[in-house]
Amino acid sequence: YPSPSPCLIKTEFQVQDIIEIDENDQTIKLILKMNKEWKDSRITLKFTEANKPISFPWFEITDFSELWRPKFHFSNSIKTEEVSEIINELDYVHPNGLYYSNYLILKRISQLLLK
């Protein structure tokens, strides 16, 4: 985990689509976009005028399989899966900032009062 611990993570959830509502099972299935932003002092990219990206201070990290990313648990969830068809992205925001965007399909129990 990044220092200082605990790590402050700014999180935003956006409902992209409602896939299914099951009144009998009291469940709802959604596509969510999750945006997470945090600082990680262990990661520092050095830029010079020659290699500084046009998008500076933003820089897209294409291989982030080895980097720590926050994981979330949704209470009352039956199933949560990442949407692999949609590109998840991780951006570095100079200095030491990270911004991760991903899409999830979430099926959860929800007391629905539909009329």
N, C-alpha and C positions, 0 to 999 in steps of 0.2 A: 504494500500500500504506500502511496505517496505520503511524505511528511508535509505539514504536521498531521498527526493522526488524532482524531478522526478527520478524514478528508471532507471538505465542504463540496457538495455536488449540487449544482443548480440543475433542476430537472423540469422538463416541460413535456406534457403528453398532449397529443392531438389525435382525436378520433378521425380516421380517414374514411372508414366505411363501417356500417353495421351489416354483417354478413347474415346473421341468423338470430332470431328471437324465438325461444321455445317456452311457451307459457306453461306447458305441462311439467317440464323439468325445472322451470324457473331459471333458465340460463340465457346468457347473451354472448354472442361471438362477434368480436370486433377486430378491425385492423387498426392498430395504433402506430403512430409515429412518435418515437421517443427521442428527445434532444437532451443531451447531458453535457454539462460544462464543468471543468475542474482544473486545478493547478497541479502540476507534478514537477517538482524541482529537480527530479532525477533526469528529466529530459530537457536538453538544451541543444538547439540547432544553431550552428554558426553560419551567418550569412555575410557575404561581402557584396560590394556593388556588382561584381561580376556574376555571382550566382544567386542573387536575391530574386525571388519570383516576382512576377508582375503583381500578383495578388497580395504581396507583403503588406501587413504582418501575418496574413493567413498563408498556410502551406498545407497542401493535402498530403497525408501519409498514406501511401498505397499498400504497404505491407505492415499491418498492425497486429499480426497474429501473436507476436511475442510481448506486446505492450499490455500493461494492466488496464482493464476497463471495469467500471462498476457493473455489478450484476444486481438485478432487482427481482424481488419476489412480490407477487400480487396476492393479497389475501383473498380467499374464496375462489382462487383460480382452479380450474379443472385441468386445463392444458394451456401452455404457453409455448409458442414456437416462433423462431425468427423467420421472416419471409425472405427466402434466398433469391427470389426472382428480382427483388428490388435491391439496388446497390446500397450497402451501408457505407458510411464514410466517416473517416476520422481526420480532423484538421488540427494542425498545430497553430496556435495563435501566439506569436512572439510577445513576451518571453514566457515560457513554461506553461502556457495555457493549452488545454485540449478540449475539443468540441466533437462529440460523437453523436451521430444520427443513425438510428436503425428503425426497422419496421417489424412489428410483431403481430401475430394472430393470437388473440387472447380469448379463451372461453372461460367464463366465470359464472358462478352462482350469483343471481341477483334477484332479490324479491321484487318481482314485477307486479305492478298494479295497473294492468291494461284494461281499458273499458272500450 
